[in-house]
Amino acid sequence: MKFQVLSIVGHAPHPLSGELPSAADRLAQVVDVGVAAERLGYDGYAVGERHAGAFLSSSPTVVLGALAARTSRIRLLTGVTVVAILDPVRVAEDYATLDQLSRGRVELVIGKGAEAGHFDLFGLDEARQWDLQREKYELLRRLWTEEGVDWEGEFRPALKGVTTVPRPYAGLPRIWHGSATSLNSPELAARHGDPLFTANAIQPRVAYARLIEHYRERFAAYGHDPARAHVAAGSGGLLIADTHEQAVARYKKLYEAKVAQTFKPHLAGKAGYNTPFRTIEDAIADGPQLIGSPQQIIDKILGYHAVYRHDLQSVTVDTFGQGTGEQIETLQRFAEEIAPVVRREAPSTLWEPADRPS
């Protein structure tokens, strides 16, 4: 198993105290935690992209560029790049530049995004979101693998003899497909032989397992080597305590206040937006959240691995408004007490020397 840290750079008042850091301080915190993640041995650091809601992640390339300047080893990912609303030419240029600056450490996770408001913001029809994602992704892939591209499509002007610059550092960067609720992303990933990144953040395990099973079946049906069907999984926040009882006592009010703060009544009943695990006891027992003692968290990750067979586990330490010191302390404890056991029990070839995108 490999491990990454993900931040979607939430910027809402603390669910209990109401305190809200400045935008500058919050962005600096994200970069500082990324630097600490490299020092602690994490394999990757990912920054989300949101254009609506209480977030500061509208420009992930800028944040990742700052992190690239302060790190040398850790992989830089997105979580997700909302390719459906973006110009693929601009995406190709921006992330290839970041790939050059970081000397080949960039990997994209593409998706339609989890905030419905961004389609209106960019003047796009949300009803066409999957058509937008497919067309724009396939153009991005061509721009990164071909020169002198001739292209015509539905959602942007035609291209004639286009070569985007700079080129990626060492060939096509790996592109993951973020998957939360629909079979469309697993299908697109399988068609192109790309890896799948399941959100694994809100819904019960069976919902994500269905998407992964479809992906693996279609990956093989398209003629790709099943050994290259890499899968990653998110989580709904990481909170560690010495015992189960201490986790409940320490974090119950915080967890349940955050659930109430983020509840979206206009999306009630729509999969992927509101967690059904509204109490901390439910979250520990059945939710994707990694909350509890180190052994509980080990058992939960390995339980998910038994179903998902995933190669990469994503953890998030700023979901509940923790300060920088607490985030780094949590990452250190996870790196020392949890990650070594999971790495040993669930080894992966992802990001090993022989593992290069095809």
Secondary structure as GFF3:
##gff-version 3
##sequence-region A 1 358
A	DSSP	beta_strand	2	7	.	.	.	ID=ss1
A	DSSP	alpha_helix	23	39	.	.	.	ID=ss2
A	DSSP	beta_strand	44	47	.	.	.	ID=ss3
A	DSSP	alpha_helix	60	70	.	.	.	ID=ss4
A	DSSP	beta_strand	75	78	.	.	.	ID=ss5
A	DSSP	three_ten_helix	83	85	.	.	.	ID=ss6
A	DSSP	alpha_helix	88	101	.	.	.	ID=ss7
A	DSSP	beta_strand	106	110	.	.	.	ID=ss8
A	DSSP	alpha_helix	117	121	.	.	.	ID=ss9
A	DSSP	three_ten_helix	126	128	.	.	.	ID=ss10
A	DSSP	alpha_helix	129	145	.	.	.	ID=ss11
A	DSSP	beta_strand	149	151	.	.	.	ID=ss12
A	DSSP	beta_strand	159	162	.	.	.	ID=ss13
A	DSSP	beta_strand	175	179	.	.	.	ID=ss14
A	DSSP	alpha_helix	184	192	.	.	.	ID=ss15
A	DSSP	beta_strand	196	198	.	.	.	ID=ss16
A	DSSP	alpha_helix	205	221	.	.	.	ID=ss17
A	DSSP	three_ten_helix	226	228	.	.	.	ID=ss18
A	DSSP	beta_strand	231	233	.	.	.	ID=ss19
A	DSSP	beta_strand	238	240	.	.	.	ID=ss20
A	DSSP	alpha_helix	244	262	.	.	.	ID=ss21
A	DSSP	three_ten_helix	265	267	.	.	.	ID=ss22
A	DSSP	alpha_helix	280	286	.	.	.	ID=ss23
A	DSSP	beta_strand	290	292	.	.	.	ID=ss24
A	DSSP	alpha_helix	294	308	.	.	.	ID=ss25
A	DSSP	beta_strand	312	315	.	.	.	ID=ss26
A	DSSP	alpha_helix	324	333	.	.	.	ID=ss27
A	DSSP	pi_helix	334	338	.	.	.	ID=ss28
A	DSSP	alpha_helix	339	345	.	.	.	ID=ss29
###
